[in-house]
């Protein structure tokens, strides 16, 4: 190839990149989906008005947008970056102090407080309660980045991450792990937090499967919900449809997402196998050794351990979308339209348009729990922190 051909190819490539980048910028604005009239949250101030006033990352013409890093321009890159980075070294961004609590059936939940109490002694400041995603925990980068921003100046909120049974180094003390609908454990954690800090208002945040769990809880509680507000990030909404999306026969599902998610579940099961199999439920060891799909895991392990007929029964009873019409606290959901795990088609837009307590913030880009603006910063902690500050400062 001649030098002139190389120059021409370089000019064409640069032009193509510039066009694509401009297209990305032009489609980066956050779009809000909500009822025609949202609920009043402070005298005559509506939820939408409060967000318009206090949450520039969601509504401001310049700040209310997510532009993915030029080095991570696609959904798959956004989704996989955390996992790739953590394969080399999991960053330690915040410091925790762990507290173990027991459930009524003898289960153990790990509460990771940040900052540690030596740095932030007990008082009545607001508390943000975070719930991790599938087989995750407080060590996940997406959790740590949120904790870092919530605990920083000027807000200095107290945070606590709920690590469910068997996750994040928590010892499994019952024959069951956790699942995406086990709201009794979340309620147990909230009861303990409220008993320890009775004057502190609480906001709940959930990521992915943890978002499904807290959304289900908030809907179940209705008017009696002890949280002041709640935030859902990359919620699957419909567990069956999300499972189907992961099982679609595409290259990225077959070789990236399905194996990675199943590996996390199987590692969790193998780590606690002796305790799980010590219970009254009999498991098919041969079938379990041949599990190839998440739905098979939920058929052979999750459903049997928790008494569901099968994965369809588990998904049907634990998917959060059916509980959302009963939510009666301010509720913000962050979802990206290019999420490969929780695709656009399963977002219950009609529910967001009919329940005045719900606000859906849609971004064109972000992948699943990605939202990387650069190789070292993410977008979602900003709207989360703005919304928490607005709810804590303005709600009675």
CORDA-V956860 format. One record per residue. N is the residue number from 1. RES is the residue in one small letter. SS is DSSP state (~ for helix, > for strand, _ for the rest). D_CENTER is the distance of its C-alpha to the mean C-alpha in Angstrom with 2 decimals. Layout:
n: (N,N)
res: (RES,RES)
ss: (SS,SS)
d_center: (D_CENTER,D_CENTER)
This chain:
n: (1,2,3,4,5,6,7,8,9,10,11,12,13,14,15,16,17,18,19,20,21,22,23,24,25,26,27,28,29,30,31,32,33,34,35,36,37,38,39,40,41,42,43,44,45,46,47,48,49,50,51,52,53,54,55,56,57,58,59,60,61,62,63,64,65,66,67,68,69,70,71,72,73,74,75,76,77,78,79,80,81,82,83,84,85,86,87,88,89,90,91,92,93,94,95,96,97,98,99,100,101,102,103,104,105,106,107,108,109,110,111,112,113,114,115,116,117,118,119,120,121,122,123,124,125,126,127,128,129,130,131,132,133,134,135,136,137,138,139,140,141,142,143,144,145,146,147,148,149,150,151,152,153,154,155,156,157,158,159,160,161,162,163,164,165,166,167,168,169,170,171,172,173,174,175,176,177,178,179,180,181,182,183,184,185,186,187,188,189,190,191,192,193,194,195,196,197,198,199,200,201,202,203,204,205,206,207,208,209,210,211,212,213,214,215,216,217,218,219,220,221,222,223,224,225,226,227,228,229,230,231,232,233,234,235,236,237,238,239,240,241,242,243,244,245,246,247,248,249,250,251,252,253,254,255,256,257,258,259,260,261,262,263,264,265,266,267,268,269,270,271,272,273,274,275,276,277,278,279,280,281,282,283,284,285,286,287,288,289,290,291,292,293,294,295,296,297,298,299,300,301,302,303,304,305,306,307,308,309,310,311,312,313,314,315,316,317,318,319,320,321,322,323,324,325,326,327,328,329,330,331,332,333,334,335,336,337,338,339,340,341,342,343,344,345,346,347,348,349,350,351,352,353,354,355,356,357,358,359,360,361,362,363,364,365,366,367,368,369,370,371,372,373,374,375,376,377,378,379,380,381,382,383,384,385,386,387,388,389,390,391,392,393,394,395,396)
res: (x,x,x,x,x,x,x,x,x,x,x,x,x,x,x,x,x,x,x,x,x,x,x,x,x,x,x,x,x,x,x,x,x,x,x,x,x,x,x,x,x,x,x,x,x,x,x,x,x,x,x,x,x,x,x,x,x,x,x,x,x,x,x,x,x,x,x,x,x,x,x,x,x,x,x,x,x,x,x,x,x,x,x,x,x,x,x,x,x,x,x,x,x,x,x,x,x,x,x,x,x,x,x,x,x,x,x,x,x,x,x,x,x,x,x,x,x,x,x,x,x,x,x,x,x,x,x,x,x,x,x,x,x,x,x,x,x,x,x,x,x,x,x,x,x,x,x,x,x,x,x,x,x,x,x,x,x,x,x,x,x,x,x,x,x,x,x,x,x,x,x,x,x,x,x,x,x,x,x,x,x,x,x,x,x,x,x,x,x,x,x,x,x,x,x,x,x,x,x,x,x,x,x,x,x,x,x,x,x,x,x,x,x,x,x,x,x,x,x,x,x,x,x,x,x,x,x,x,x,x,x,x,x,x,x,x,x,x,x,x,x,x,x,x,x,x,x,x,x,x,x,x,x,x,x,x,x,x,x,x,x,x,x,x,x,x,x,x,x,x,x,x,x,x,x,x,x,x,x,x,x,x,x,x,x,x,x,x,x,x,x,x,x,x,x,x,x,x,x,x,x,x,x,x,x,x,x,x,x,x,x,x,x,x,x,x,x,x,x,x,x,x,x,x,x,x,x,x,x,x,x,x,x,x,x,x,x,x,x,x,x,x,x,x,x,x,x,x,x,x,x,x,x,x,x,x,x,x,x,x,x,x,x,x,x,x,x,x,x,x,x,x,x,x,x,x,x,x,x,x,x,x,x,x,x,x,x,x,x,x,x,x,x,x,x,x)
ss: (_,_,~,~,~,~,~,~,~,~,~,~,~,~,~,~,~,~,~,~,~,~,~,~,~,~,_,_,>,_,>,>,>,>,_,_,_,_,_,>,>,>,_,_,>,>,~,~,~,~,~,~,~,~,_,~,~,~,~,_,_,_,_,_,>,_,_,_,_,_,_,_,_,_,~,~,~,~,~,~,~,~,~,~,~,~,~,~,_,_,_,_,_,_,_,_,>,>,>,>,>,>,_,_,_,_,_,>,>,>,>,>,>,>,_,_,_,_,_,_,_,_,_,_,_,_,>,>,>,>,>,_,_,_,_,_,_,_,_,_,~,~,~,~,~,~,~,~,~,~,~,_,_,_,_,_,_,>,>,>,>,>,>,_,_,_,_,_,_,_,_,_,_,_,_,_,_,_,_,_,_,_,~,~,~,~,~,~,~,~,~,~,~,~,~,~,_,_,_,_,_,>,>,>,>,>,>,_,~,~,~,~,~,~,~,~,~,~,~,~,~,~,~,~,_,_,_,_,>,>,>,>,>,_,_,_,_,_,~,~,~,~,~,~,~,~,~,_,_,_,~,~,~,~,~,~,~,~,~,~,~,~,~,~,~,~,~,~,~,~,~,_,~,~,~,~,_,_,_,_,_,_,_,_,~,~,~,~,~,_,_,_,_,~,~,~,~,~,~,~,~,~,~,~,~,~,_,_,_,_,~,~,~,~,~,~,~,~,_,~,~,~,~,~,~,~,_,_,_,>,>,>,>,>,>,>,_,_,_,_,_,_,_,~,~,~,_,_,~,~,~,~,~,~,_,_,_,>,>,>,>,>,>,_,_,_,_,_,_,_,_,>,_,_,_,_,_,>,_,~,~,~,~,~,~,~,~,~,~,~,~,~,~,~,_,_)
d_center: (49.59,51.49,50.23,50.33,48.15,45.60,45.61,45.25,42.33,40.64,41.23,39.82,36.68,36.18,36.77,34.30,31.58,32.52,32.38,28.94,27.65,29.24,27.65,24.21,25.12,26.55,23.42,20.90,21.08,18.12,19.06,18.47,18.87,20.15,23.14,26.56,26.80,23.79,24.20,26.23,24.42,27.28,30.81,31.19,28.14,25.63,21.86,22.27,25.11,23.20,20.43,23.33,24.95,22.27,19.45,21.27,18.27,17.73,21.42,23.88,25.82,25.51,22.34,20.23,19.41,17.36,19.80,18.67,20.73,24.01,23.57,20.26,21.19,19.78,16.55,17.25,18.04,14.92,12.81,15.23,16.13,13.96,15.25,18.72,18.83,17.76,20.39,23.02,21.77,18.49,18.71,19.16,18.14,18.20,20.27,19.34,21.62,20.85,21.98,22.28,22.59,23.90,23.10,26.05,26.40,26.48,22.94,21.56,18.31,17.83,17.05,16.75,18.17,18.35,20.90,23.13,25.58,28.47,27.01,25.79,28.00,27.09,27.49,26.16,23.79,20.42,17.57,13.81,12.06,8.72,7.16,6.25,5.72,9.15,12.03,10.37,11.10,11.93,13.61,10.83,11.70,8.44,8.54,12.27,12.52,10.88,13.14,15.98,16.03,15.65,18.46,20.70,23.59,24.24,21.74,21.64,19.20,18.83,15.44,14.72,12.08,12.47,13.25,14.08,17.43,18.45,15.42,15.85,19.57,19.70,22.82,22.73,25.40,25.27,25.67,22.22,18.82,15.76,14.22,11.56,13.97,15.55,15.21,18.44,16.99,14.46,17.55,19.60,17.48,17.67,21.37,22.03,20.40,22.39,25.52,25.32,24.58,26.06,26.53,23.11,20.89,17.24,14.03,10.81,7.27,4.33,0.86,3.64,6.47,5.56,4.81,8.08,9.64,9.60,10.57,13.25,14.36,14.84,16.74,18.78,19.80,20.89,23.32,23.14,19.51,19.82,16.95,18.24,15.20,11.51,8.65,6.02,4.13,5.38,6.24,9.16,11.28,14.16,13.83,17.34,17.05,14.00,16.13,19.07,17.50,16.89,20.45,22.13,25.00,24.08,24.74,21.22,19.92,22.93,23.02,19.55,16.41,17.94,19.80,17.05,14.62,17.72,19.02,16.17,16.79,20.52,20.58,18.94,21.55,24.43,23.71,24.12,26.45,29.43,27.76,26.12,29.49,31.36,30.31,32.26,30.40,32.00,30.01,31.50,31.52,33.02,30.52,27.59,29.17,29.13,25.50,24.47,21.54,18.34,20.11,23.03,21.03,19.86,23.49,25.18,23.02,20.22,22.49,25.55,24.12,22.81,25.74,24.36,26.93,24.84,21.49,22.34,22.95,19.72,17.65,19.88,19.62,15.93,14.40,13.11,14.91,18.20,17.34,16.25,19.92,20.45,17.94,20.22,18.31,17.03,13.65,11.94,9.64,8.97,9.71,12.08,15.17,15.55,12.33,14.18,11.83,11.00,14.33,15.71,18.10,15.78,14.39,16.53,18.24,21.18,19.26,17.95,21.61,23.07,21.14,22.08,19.25,16.54,15.83,14.08,13.92,14.50,15.15,17.48,15.99,12.96,12.27,9.01,7.03,10.64,12.23,15.02,17.96,20.03,20.10,19.28,17.16,14.00,13.91,10.68,11.73,14.82,13.88,11.53,14.61,17.02,15.58,15.50,19.03,20.24,19.19,20.65,23.74,24.69,23.83,26.51)
